[in-house]
Amino acid sequence: MAERLGFIGLGLMGTPMTRNLLRAGHAVTVWNRTRAKAEALAAEGARVAASPAAVARGANIVLACLADAAAVEAVVTGPEGVLAGIGPGQVFVDLSTNSPPVSARLAAALAGRGAQMLDAPVSGGDVGAAAGTLSIMAGGPAAAFRRCLPVLEVLGGRITHMGEAVGAGGYAKLANQIMVGIHLAALGEALVFGAKAGLDPRRLAGALAGGLANSEVLRVKLPKVLSGDFAPGGRVATQLKDLDYVAESLAAMDFELPVAGLVRELYRELAAAGHADEDHSAIVRLCEARAGVTVRG
């Protein structure tokens, strides 16, 4: 049976994901807080709904990609939210990077309406969203995962079921964000260290790419760092939010990750300096300021 899809949240990630679903031939009903973004997709075949509840009434599988836990909770439980329109046999798939305890709480609320939930955060940025090559980490019932897999395969190149518990996907994504944050800080420090020692940052980058220091972060973010193009693919504010969720999880687990904690504070400093809406690779700015050298441009 063909699934009727809904998509809520048409930002940096949601818009290209919805386009890919439309291009794959899916019928998609959309809603966005700023209606103009939804109307733009109407020209590409999407149906625009008046509310999240209306999206849920017109879809078997409702997907959402939103800024943070508060936004997801508002869309699900708020007035004319998903809960008001969803029912038995439907699945809500949260592609946002959410707080795992919030995801578990929303899953319980949805279960009260007879619906299932997957928390399925994505990694790969706007580039991966446009290319349909995202990494997707899903938590939730295996049957719901199998049902949604053909839809997720339109969006991602690597899709992993992390476990039956809603929230498992979120914990996997937070692990991913620990590594991304640390890698970006390491990239900035390595380039600034080399520049301070008199090395050409571009030559240094080429050398790093040939050894164990090579990474996807280096491949994707190095051109932005060297050019000083910090138009967001992943925002500083989003990276900080995710590291805040890591800190909340660590507090609940009663242990510490010292490097992740330090990188979190660096992102807090970067956001406070007015760079919250820049790409998260802008952490190199802090390294440059401390060393008194510039690797950009």
C-alpha atoms as one frame of an Amber mdcrd trajectory, in Angstrom:
protein
   0.000   0.000   0.000   1.363   3.420  -0.983   1.925   5.647   2.027   0.539
   9.151   2.159   3.217  11.371   3.682   3.186  14.538   5.729   6.188  16.777
   6.391   6.389  19.423   9.108   9.275  21.896   9.263  10.646  23.294   6.004
  13.934  24.805   7.069  17.505  24.233   5.932  17.047  20.451   6.113  13.305
  19.942   5.747  12.903  21.667   2.392  15.444  19.556   0.466  14.185  16.380
   2.159  10.626  17.167   1.100  11.799  17.882  -2.444  13.435  14.466  -2.587
  10.211  12.801  -1.430   8.232  14.657  -4.093  10.761  13.760  -6.802  10.506
  10.117  -5.736   6.799  10.268  -6.544   5.358  10.492  -3.039   2.248  12.507
  -2.261   3.340  14.916   0.485   1.269  17.297   2.604   3.361  20.009   4.251
   3.102  22.562   7.036   5.542  25.208   8.180   5.213  27.988  10.725   6.207
  30.451   7.970   3.615  29.582   5.341   5.609  31.065   2.441   8.072  28.176
   2.647   5.220  25.705   2.326   3.713  27.629  -0.582   7.046  27.465  -2.406
   6.833  23.654  -2.341   3.227  23.713  -3.537   4.585  24.679  -6.964   6.544
  21.407  -6.895   3.525  19.256  -6.090   3.133  19.448  -2.320  -0.247  20.007
  -0.697  -0.211  22.759   1.933  -2.067  22.111   5.193  -3.380  24.692   7.634
  -1.957  23.031  10.763   0.086  20.070  12.011  -3.209  18.353  12.880  -4.345
  18.732   9.276  -1.068  17.202   8.098  -1.675  14.210  10.365  -5.261  13.798
   9.142  -4.044  13.569   5.560  -1.066  11.246   6.007  -0.200   7.709   7.082
   3.368   8.671   7.980   4.081  12.140   9.369   7.694  13.328   9.305   9.033
  16.380  11.110  12.379  18.165  11.090  12.441  21.014  13.591  14.916  23.186
  15.447  14.821  21.709  18.940  12.886  19.731  21.533  10.610  22.642  22.394
   9.605  23.066  18.754   8.855  19.351  18.344   6.834  19.257  21.545   4.817
  22.319  20.482   4.066  20.842  17.053   2.941  17.520  18.552   1.083  18.582
  21.685   0.110  22.201  21.012  -3.240  23.507  19.782  -4.042  21.854  16.434
  -0.906  19.776  16.898  -0.172  16.324  15.516  -1.905  14.659  18.460  -5.188
  16.265  17.443  -5.088  14.639  14.025  -3.233  11.353  14.383  -4.753   7.967
  15.117  -4.345   4.182  15.000  -2.107   2.805  12.277  -0.174   6.029  11.765
   3.515   6.700  12.459   5.159   9.944  13.526   8.834  10.142  12.512  10.886
  12.848  14.210  13.956  13.627  12.092  15.011  16.440  14.440  17.887  16.175
  16.880  15.716  15.979  19.962  16.302  15.352  23.654  15.820  11.576  24.111
  13.632  11.917  27.246  11.363  14.326  25.345  11.126  11.822  22.483  10.125
   9.067  24.902   7.455  11.304  26.440   6.022  12.174  23.017   5.994   8.498
  22.028   3.860   7.723  25.087   1.433  10.518  24.181   1.167   9.272  20.603
   0.630   5.719  21.811  -2.383   7.023  23.707  -3.851   7.900  20.312  -2.972
   4.488  18.874  -0.031   5.812  16.812   3.618   4.778  16.832   6.745   6.933
  16.794  10.297   6.715  15.537  12.945   9.162  16.651  15.192   9.251  13.594
  17.641  12.169  13.688  19.786  12.770  10.632  23.410  13.691  10.039  24.988
  15.074   6.899  23.891  18.702   6.861  22.147  20.526   4.073  24.502  18.957
   1.523  23.426  15.450   2.541  19.780  16.500   2.712  19.872  17.782  -0.865
  21.749  14.739  -2.151  19.594  12.219  -0.284  22.692  10.761   1.387  21.961
  11.506   5.043  22.888   9.134   7.818  19.699   8.319   9.744  19.723   6.809
  13.241  16.316   5.482  14.252  14.850   4.328  17.539  11.438   2.764  17.968
   9.396  -0.373  17.261  10.932  -2.634  14.612   7.627  -2.950  12.759   7.323
   0.831  12.472  10.928   1.035  11.297  10.358  -1.577   8.578   7.240   0.226
   7.430   9.019   3.589   7.205  12.275   2.263   5.726  11.315   2.800   2.045
  10.571   6.437   2.858  13.776   6.884   4.844  15.769   5.353   1.990  14.744
   8.297  -0.192  16.348  10.633   2.347  19.448   8.756   3.439  22.259   6.522
   2.306  22.895   4.866   5.658  19.901   4.023   7.836  20.465   2.233  11.136
  17.856   0.913  13.542  19.427   1.611  16.932  16.855  -0.257  19.021  13.216
  -0.679  20.006  13.192   2.212  22.478  12.173   5.637  21.229  15.145   7.821
  22.173  17.774   5.347  20.948  18.116   7.297  17.720  18.599  10.499  19.673
  21.381   9.061  21.797  23.130   7.854  18.629  22.841  11.321  17.077  24.208
  12.951  20.215  27.208  10.599  20.023  27.611  11.782  16.436  27.469  15.410
  17.567  30.120  14.820  20.211  32.467  13.678  17.446  31.465  16.440  15.019
  31.985  19.183  17.598  35.358  17.818  18.649  36.466  17.306  15.029  35.551
  20.880  14.098  37.451  22.241  17.086  40.418  20.006  16.205  40.355  21.205
  12.589  40.431  24.821  13.697  43.230  24.232  16.182  45.339  22.224  13.720
  45.119  24.858  10.984  45.825  27.721  13.375  48.727  25.809  14.951  50.237
  25.329  11.500  49.678  28.959  10.493  51.294  30.170  13.708  54.309  27.994
  12.869  54.538  29.610   9.421  52.898  26.874   7.339  50.598  27.486   4.389
  47.148  26.346   5.641  46.196  24.951   2.218  49.324  22.851   1.934  48.867
  21.683   5.507  45.273  20.704   4.737  46.425  18.627   1.771  48.929  16.811
   3.958  46.326  16.137   6.662  43.914  14.730   4.090  46.434  12.027   3.183
  46.825  10.606   6.679  44.942   9.360   9.711  43.690  12.903  10.425  41.479
  12.753   7.341  37.749  12.772   8.004  34.387  13.723   6.532  34.543  16.896
   8.614  37.842  17.780   6.936  36.436  17.037   3.464  33.177  18.951   3.845
  34.146  21.819   6.147  37.722  22.631   5.106  36.676  24.675   2.032  34.356
  26.776   4.218  37.088  27.399   6.785  39.749  28.336   4.239  37.420  30.633
   2.297  35.815  32.152   5.386  32.386  31.214   4.020  30.374  30.564   7.154
  26.935  30.480   5.527  25.306  27.786   7.642  25.214  24.151   6.670  25.012
  23.348  10.372  24.578  26.366  12.655  26.677  27.213  15.721  23.419  27.529
  17.698  22.360  24.043  16.623  25.720  22.504  17.544  25.510  24.172  20.953
  21.931  22.960  21.450  22.994  19.393  20.686  25.930  19.595  23.096  23.519
  20.958  25.723  21.418  17.800  25.210  24.604  15.760  25.653  25.251  17.561
  28.944  21.688  16.853  30.111  22.119  13.176  29.246  25.466  13.015  31.045
  23.907  14.531  34.165  21.183  11.890  34.096  23.788   9.147  33.631  25.987
  10.675  36.373  29.308  10.829  34.557  31.392  13.325  32.576  33.007  13.602
  29.143  35.670  16.271  29.662  36.533  16.971  26.013  32.886  17.234  24.980
  32.325  19.572  27.914  35.199  21.829  26.865  33.996  21.983  23.243  30.506
  22.846  24.481  31.918  25.850  26.335  33.806  26.947  23.211  30.576  26.904
  21.222  28.867  28.837  23.997  31.605  31.470  23.758  31.299  31.574  19.958
  27.525  32.058  20.109  27.863  34.780  22.752  30.301  36.600  20.455  27.559
  36.974  17.846  28.243  33.969  15.615  25.264  31.786  16.561  23.818  31.801
  13.048  27.078  30.986  11.280  28.236  27.537  10.224  29.583  25.467  13.113
  33.002  25.406  11.415  33.277  29.072  12.519  34.786  27.722  15.741  38.074
  28.408  13.938  37.447  32.090  14.790  38.180  31.407  18.456  41.430  29.643
  17.599  42.514  32.495  15.341  41.728  35.100  17.987  43.785  33.263  20.609
  46.774  32.822  18.301  46.649  36.170  16.527  46.782  34.568  13.076  44.236
  34.026  10.321  43.890  30.900   8.204  40.961  32.227   6.172  41.221  33.957
   2.810
